[in-house]
Amino acid sequence: AMDDLDIEDIIEVRGRNTGPLVKHGTGSASDSKAKDYGKFAFATVLHGIGTGVIGLFIAVLIKTVEVLAFGSAEKDTGFLTLATNAPPWRRFSSVFIGGVFGAVAWYWLRGVDPAFVSVEASIKGERMPPIITLVNGMIQDICVALGGSFGREAAPREIAAMWGGSISDLIQVTDDERRILVACGTGAGLAAVYQVPISGVLYTIEHVLKWEMSLAVWIPAILTVVIATVVANPLVPDTGLYAMDLYSNRWPTWRMFIWAILIGPISGCAAVAFRRLVKFVETMKPLSRLPADWGHLHQGQWVRLKDGCRDESLSDATETPTEGKPTYRHATVESKDAAIVKVKFHDSGQERIFKGKRAWDNMNPEGRRDWRILIAMPSAFLVLAILSPAFPSLLGNGRALAKVAIHRNRDSRLWIPLLLLKVVVTVSAIGAGAAGGTLTPSVAMGSTIGIIVWEGYTKGAAAIAPHEYEAAAAISAAAFLAIGISSPVTAFALVMEFSAQAIRREDLIAALEGNLAPLIHSKFAIGMIVPMATAVVMAQLTNRAMTALYNKLKNCLQPVQKRRCSRQQARLQSRKSFNLDFPDAETHDEIFHLDKHTQNACFACFRAALLINTCLTMAVASAVPGNHDLIFKVSLYGVVLAVTVCIGIWSCMCCRACRTRTVGSDNWSVLAGSAEESLNTSCRHVAFSTFLTMFCALMGAAVPVTPWAMQVAQKLTWHTQSVDWVVLLATTLAAIAASSYAAALHNADAELPSEANVGHYALVTALAAGAAGALGLAYGVFGQPEEHSAMLIS
């Protein structure tokens, strides 16, 4: 019947405006779709330009801080040259100031509202606060520019992701387009600050979006990266971070292929260990705010509650939660029993009663800011500052050490100490609360491992060892980084671009112009692609094998594990890393649970060893400040003495625990299925506790030795020495910082120590060091220390 009607009849039947509306509806849908595409394209271009400007700003900020901290140079030089040419005292003071600055800045920032939002949360739809994100990134870059040993690549990724989200909200693109733009910001930020466009695209696609293959992702990812790289190019060099000979235009040799098969598993194993170590230290990171959970509330405790969260379990309070956006209110706990808690708000003086844990948890309660970062971060940076006069390549994000390793600019005896110290200072900074990445530190560690293995390989099998040590180090770095960031393709591209081994830009431009000769002569970079890809694949296979072995070992040791309480789980969740290099799904599993008895023993032995050797070292150093070799030897003897005393302390504590039926009953008991299994697991736990206690004693005794060991190493390596009073001050500060840090970490899963308790330990250590120094100084002035040096050694 409709076929027999003409258009006028249809209009009359359907209504006066039906026909025109139908025609206009089709056109309107097309126009709306085109408008959406136009907004998305405009947002993409604007995102790329803004990210390039962010890269310029970060480059200027870092260079300015480096020059102010370490001194200017006659010409544009790198960070390693600035740090090496700076006087030792300036290196020490700059690094320590960086730790103090980072601690104070992050202590303030992590307690303000709105709170910092991670890139992962922004991809899921949350809004990153612009000011907080920008300030957080600036703190990261300033700390790294002052010598902090962690990656600075997290800052541009976070700021660029925030910019992408802000542009998306302003232009009002769709939720899916907003997600894509935020993800593109991470890769574009990385590409802008390092001039690595291919790696930036792959980082977005592989690392952030997990190989989401669609043109709607690839096109904006490429556009933002290319635009950001071009905009940042005037101030960011594009010659590669680690300039070396062009090995990619040579045919790969069989020696290099064998090297790739050998170094891949070695670097892979080391990277797995480093990841596990970082995850472990992150469980000890200071929180943004101290917890205020139901089970540990007490009268007079200061709490912060999120208002605007109504719950049926609330009593008839004198106030009602505010509607709309939740706000935070400060209150004091008036009373607390098993069923209710009553708080009094500071702003109004009114009271509210919460019935039960559920009603309390719905208010998202938090305590005061976690003050432990004020101790942990300066302590971690102090360790780096003490090491900096002898090992300036440890400073910074890892570029200095990677450059030194790739070009073999140090003595062969220093490679293993440099590697171990780089791991220590990096994980110390992360565990102390620094917000940074591990990308460039992974490159530094991987290249150092490559040089260590290459030198041993050439001595043991010179006939089959490759001669290109620079390429060997770069291949090792790629294998390490592939496991370090869990993105093998991105890691491969990053090291290729960092070392300037990819196809040159001039060759590609010539090919586009019709001249294929340069591109053919480059052999499509196969000289580095094949061995580096082989090493990355071998590292991936090793990672899978080690993961399977770890899971099997964890299952075998399952009876030793104790179930974490909900409070411990909440603490670990609150300490999770916002670092994009480590996915949140990867967690740390504790095989051994440290009970209260073991924690007390570790703390007691650490403090005893620290005090014994600090007093001995300070006394001798004050008496004969110029005899560094004597001070170092006496301090080493002090380590042996301190550990011996701690063995006696540990034995007394064990005997006392046995008398009170502690061992095997409460503190060291484990969940086991039989008496024999319980005995075996208890023995394993006692053995592990003994080892850990002695290790803590050794670490405590080694603290005062470190500054003088660095002084001796500096004399042997650089043929220079620091001022004696600087080393004395470093010894005192190291002892005070170590004592405070240990007190702050003591019983971290139970009741947190008070500020007064930590201050008490720090004061005792300072008084002990001062008294020992005064006695030594008096003996040096009125006695005859030089004549008794031989007797003291004997």
TITORZA-936265 format. One record per residue (C-alpha): x, y, z. Coordinates in steps of 0.2 Angstrom, whole numbers, plus 2048, in hexadecimal, padded with zeros to 3 digits. Each point is the difference from the previous one (the first is absolute). Layout:
<recs>
XYZ ...
</recs>
This chain:
<recs>
800800800 80F80C804 8067FD7EE 7F08077F9 80281180A 80B80E7FA 80A80B80B 7F280C803 7F57F3807 80E7F980B 803812807 7ED802804 7FF7EE808 81080280B 7FE812804 8048107F8 813800804 8037ED7FF 8078007EE 80C80F803 8057F9811 8057EF7F8 80B8087F3 80780C80D 8037F280C 80C7F67F4 8098107FC 801805812 8087EF805 80D8027F3 804812805 8017FB812 80C7F27FC 80B80B7F6 7FF80D80E 8067F280D 80E7FB7F4 8058137FF 800802812 80B7F1803 80C8057F2 802811808 8027F9811 80E7F57F9 80980E7F8 7FF80B80F 8057F180B 8107FE7F6 804812800 7FD802813 80B7F0804 80E8077F6 7FF81080A 8007F5810 8107F87F9 8088117FE 7FC806811 8077F0808 8108017F6 802812806 7FC7FC812 80C7F2801 80E8097F8 7FE80F80B 8007F6810 80F7F67FB 80A8107FC 7FB808810 8047F180A 8107FA7F9 80780F7F7 8008077EE 80B7FA7F2 80980A7F2 7F67F67F3 7F07F6800 8057F0809 7F77F1808 7FB7FD811 80F7F4803 80C80D7FB 7F880D80C 8007F480E 8127FA7FE 8078127FE 7F6805810 80A800810 7FC7F180C 7F880B80D 7F58087F3 7FA7EF7FA 7FD7FA812 7F6810804 7F68007F0 7FA7EE802 7FC802812 7F68107FD 7F77F67F3 7FA7F380C 7FB80D80D 7F680A7F2 7F87F07FA 7FB7FB811 7F8810805 7F88037EF 7F87EF7FF 7FB800812 7F68107FD 7F97FB7EF 7FA7EF805 7F580780E 7F780E7F6 7F07FE7F6 7FC7FB7F3 80B7F1801 80C7FA7F2 7F87F57F3 80A7F47F6 8007FD7EE 7F87F0801 7F180880A 7FF80E7F3 7FF7F37F2 7F17F9809 7F7810801 80780A80F 8068127FE 812804804 80181080A 80B80B7F5 80980A80E 8047F180A 8067F67F1 80B80E7FA 808803811 8027ED803 80A7FF7EF 80A80F804 8057F9811 8067F07F7 80A8097F3 80880C80D 8057F180B 8087F77F2 80980F7FA 807802811 8077EE7FE 7F27F5806 8027EE7FA 7EF7FC7F8 7F88037EF 7FA8117FA 7F57F97F2 7F17FE80B 7FD813801 7FE8047EE 7F57F17FE 7F480580E 8008137FB 7FD7FC7EE 7F27F3805 7F880E80B 80180C7F1 7F77F37F5 7F27FE80D 7FE812802 7FF8037ED 7F47F27FF 7F580780D 8008127F9 7FC7FB7EE 7F47F2807 8057F17F6 7F97EF803 8057F680F 8097F47F4 80980E7F7 805807811 8087F0805 80A7FF7F0 806812802 8067FD812 8097F07FB 8088097F1 80680D80C 80C7F4809 8087FB7F0 8018117F9 808807811 80D7F27FF 8048047EE 801813803 80D7FF80E 80B7F37F8 7FC8037ED 7FB7EE7FD 7F18007F5 7FF7EE7FC 8017FB812 7F380C805 7F37F97F4 8057EE806 7FF805812 7EE8067FE 7FB7F17F6 8097F2809 803806812 7F080B803 7F37F97F5 8067EE7FF 8017FF7ED 7EF8077FC 8007FF7ED 7F580C7F8 8028107F5 7F780A80D 80F7FC80C 80F8007F4 7FC8107F6 7FF80B810 80F7F7808 80B8047F1 7F98127FE 803805812 8117F8800 8068087F0 7FA811805 807800811 8117FA7FA 80180E7F3 7FA80D80C 80D7FB80E 80E7FD7F3 808812801 8067FD812 8007ED802 80E7F87F6 7FC7F27F4 8117F87FE 7FC7F280D 804800812 80F7F47FE 8098057F0 80B7F17F9 8067F97F0 7F37FB7F4 7FF7ED801 7EF7FE7F8 8068037EE 80C7F1802 7FB7EE7FD 7FE7F7811 80E7F4804 7FE7EF808 80A80680F 7F380D803 7F27F37FE 8087F580D 80280E80B 7EE8047FF 7FB7EF804 80B80080F 7FC811807 7ED7FF7FE 7FD7F480E 80D80880C 7F98127FE 7EE7F8801 8047F8810 807810807 7F180A7FA 7F47F4809 80A801810 8008137FF 7ED8017FD 7FD7F580F 80C80B80A 7F680F7FB 7EF7F8804 8077FC811 807811805 7EF8077FA 7F87F780F 80A80B80B 7FC8117F8 7F980E80B 7ED8027FD 7F88107FB 7F7800811 8017F580F 7F27F3801 7F180380C 7F87EF7FF 7F37FA80D 80A7F4809 80E80C805 7F6810804 804808811 7F980F80A 8078117FA 8067FA7EF 7FF80C7F2 7F67FA7F1 7FA8067EF 7EF7FA7FA 7F88027EF 7F0809802 7F17FD7F4 8007ED802 7EF7FC808 7FE7EE807 7F17F8808 80B7FA80F 803812805 7F7805810 7F580F801 80E80D800 7FE812803 8078037EE 7FC7F87EF 80D7FD7F3 80080E7F3 7F97FC7EF 80A8017F0 8137FF7FF 8087F780F 80B80B80B 80C7FC80E 7FD805812 80C7FF80E 7FB7F8811 8067F9810 7FB7EF808 7F7804810 7FD7EE805 8017EE7F9 7FA7EF805 7FC7F07F7 7F08067F9 8008137FD 80C80E7FD 7FC812804 80980E7F7 800813802 80280B7F1 80C80E801 7F680C7F5 7F0800809 8037F8810 7F27F47FE 8017ED803 7FC7F17F6 7FE7EE805 8047F17F4 7F97EF804 80C7F27FA 80E7FE7F5 7F68027F0 7F9811804 812806804 8087F97F0 7F38087F5 807811806 8117FC7F9 809804810 8128057FF 80D80680D 80D80D7FF 80D8017F2 80D7F3801 80F809807 80C7F17FD 8048077EE 80880F809 80D7F3807 8007F37F3 80480A7F1 80E80B807 8087F0807 7FF7F87EF 80780F7F7 80D80280E 8077EF7FB 8018057EE 808811805 80E7F680A 8037F57F0 80080F7F4 812806803 8077F07FB 7F37FA7F4 7F880F7F7 7F97F47F2 7F37FA80D 7F8811800 7F18037F5 7F37F57F7 80D7F47FA 8058087F0 811804807 8047EE805 7F97F97F0 80C80C7F6 80F7FB80B 7FC7EE7FE 7FD8007ED 8108097FD 80A7F780E 806810808 8047F8811 80C7F3806 7FA7EE7FF 8017FE813 7F280D802 7F27F97F6 7FA7F480C 80080D80F 7F880C7F4 7F27F47FB 7FC7FB812 800812806 7F58067F2 7F37F2805 802806813 7FE8127FD 7F17FE7F4 7F67F480A 80480B80F 7F980F7F8 7F07F77FA 7FE7F8811 802811809 7F18077F6 8078077F0 7F38017F2 80A7FB7F1 8037F37F2 80C7F27FE 8038017ED 8108097FF 8077F7810 7FC7F07F7 80A8057F1 80F80580B 8007EF80A 7FE7F67F0 80E8087F7 80B7FE80F 7FC7EE801 8047FE7EE 812808803 8037F580F 7FB7F07F6 8098067F1 811803809 7FF7EE808 7FA7F97EF 80F8077F7 80C7FA80C 7F97EE801 7FB7FE7EE 80980D7F6 7FE7F67F0 7ED8017FF 7FE810809 7FA8107F6 80B80E7FF 7F380E800 7FE803812 7F480F7FE 7F47F57F6 8027F280D 7FB80C80E 7F18077F6 7F97EF7FC 8027FB813 7F6810804 7F27FC7F4 7FE7EF808 800807811 7F480E7FC 7F47F37F7 7FD7F8811 80181080A 7F18087F8 7F77F07FA 7FF8077EE 80D7F77F5 7FD8097F0 800811808 8107FC809 8087FA7F0 7FB8107F7 80680B80E 8117F9801 8028017ED 7FB813801 80A80380F 8107FA7F8 7FC8077EF 8007EF7F8 7F08017F6 7FE8057EE 8068127FF 7F480E7FC 80B8067F1 7FE7EF7F8 7EE7FF802 7FE8127F8 80B7FB7F2 7F57F07FD 7F180B7FF 80880B7F3 8047F17F6 8127FD804 8007EE808 8137FE800 802807812 7F27F5807 8087F17F7 811804807 7F9801812 7FA7EE7FE 7F0805808 809800811 8017ED800 811800808 7F8804811 7EE7FB7FD 8047ED7FF 80C7FE80F 7F680C80B 7EF7F87FC 8087EF804 806806811 7EE807804 7F87EF7FB 80C7F780B 7FD80B80E 7ED7FE7FE 8027ED800 80B801810 7F380B808 7F27F37FD 80B7F2807 80580A80F 7ED804803 7FB7EE7FF 80F7FB80C 7FB80E80C 7EE7FB801 8057EE803 80C80580E 7F280B807 7F57F1801 80D7F5808 80280D80E 7EE804802 7FF7F9812 80D80D805 7F580E7FA 7F380880C 7F08087FA 8018127FF 7F380A80A 7F580C7F8 80A80E807 8107FA7F8 7F77FE7F0 7FA811800 811807804 8087F77F1 7F28067F5 802812806 8137FF7FC 7FD7F97EF 80B8087F2 7F980E7F5 80F7FC7F4 7FA7FB7EF 80F7F47FE 7F97F480D 7EE7FB7FD 7F5800810 7FC7ED7FC 8117FB805 8017FF813 80D7FB80C 7FE7EF809 8087FE811 8077EF803 805803812 7F680A80C 80A80B80C 7F87FE811 80180D80E 80F7F6809 80A8007F0 7FC8127FC 806805812 8107F67FE 8048077EF 7FE812807 8097FD810 80F7F87F7 80080E7F3 80080D80D 80E7F880B 80B7FD7F1 7FD8127FA 804808810 8107F5804 8088037EF 7FB8137FF 808803811 8107F77FC 8018087EE 7FC812807 80D7FE80E 80E7FA7F4 7FB80D7F2 80080E80D 8117FB807 8097FD7EF 7F58097F3 80E8007F3 8047ED801 7F27F97F5 8077EF7FE 8017FE812 7EE806803 7FA7F47F3 8097F1807 7FA804812 7EE8027F9 8017EF7F8 8067F8810 7F1809808 7F57F77F4 8067EF806 7FF806812 7EE8067FE 7FA7F07F8 8087F680D 7F780A80E 7F07FE7F6 8027ED7FF 800800813 7F080C800 7F77F47F5 8057F180A 7F9808810 7F08057F7 7FE7EE7FA 8037F9811 7F480C808 7F37FC7F3 8027ED803 7FE803813 7EF8097FC 7FB7F27F4 80180D7F2 8097F57F3 7F47F47F8 7F0806808 7FB8117FD 80C80B7F6 8097F27F6 7F17F47FE 7FA7FD7EF 7F17F77F8 8057EF7FC 7F77EF7FE 80B7F580B 80C80180F 80F7FC7F5 7FB80D7F3 7FE80D80E 8117FC807 8088017EE 7F88107FC 804807811 8127FC7FE 8008087EF 7F980F807 80C80180F 80F7FE7F3 7F980E7F5 7FD80B80F 8127FD806 8078047EF 7F58107FF 805806811 8127FE7FC 7FE8097F0 7F880F808 80F80080D 80C8007F1 7F780E7F8 7FF80A810 8137FE802 8048047EE 7F7812801 80F809808 80D7F77F5 7F88067F0 806812800 8127FB803 7FF7F27F4 7FB80C7F3 80E80C805 80D7F27FD 7F77FB7F0 8008127FA 813802804 8047F07F6 7F48047F1 8018137FE 81080480A 7F780D80A 7F9801812 7F1809808 80280B80F 8027F6810 7F280A809 7F47FC7F1 8037ED803 7FE802813 7EF8097FD 7FB7F37F3 8047F280D 7F580880D 7F28047F5 8007EF7F9 7FF7F8811 7F280C805 7F67FD7F0 8027ED801 7FA800812 7F180A7FD 7FC7F67F0 8017F0809 7F580780E 7F38067F3 7FF7EF7F8 8007F6810 7EF7F7802 7F98087F1 7F27F37FF 7FB803812 7FF81080A 80A80E7F7 80D80880A 7FD812806 80B80E7FB 806802811 8067EE800 80A8037F0 807810806 8067F7810 80A7F37F6 80780E7F5 80580A80F 8097F2809 80A7FC7F0 8058127FE 805801812 80A7F07FF 8098057F1 803812807 8077F8810 80C7F47F7 80680E7F4 80380B80F 80A7F3809 80A7FC7F0 8038137FD 807802812 80B7F17FE 8068077EF 804811808 8087FA811 8067EF7FC 80B7F87F3 7F57F77F4 80C7FD7F2 80C7F780B 7F27F4806 7F97FD7EF 8097F07FD 7FB7FA812 7EE8047FC 8017F57F0 8087F2808 
</recs>
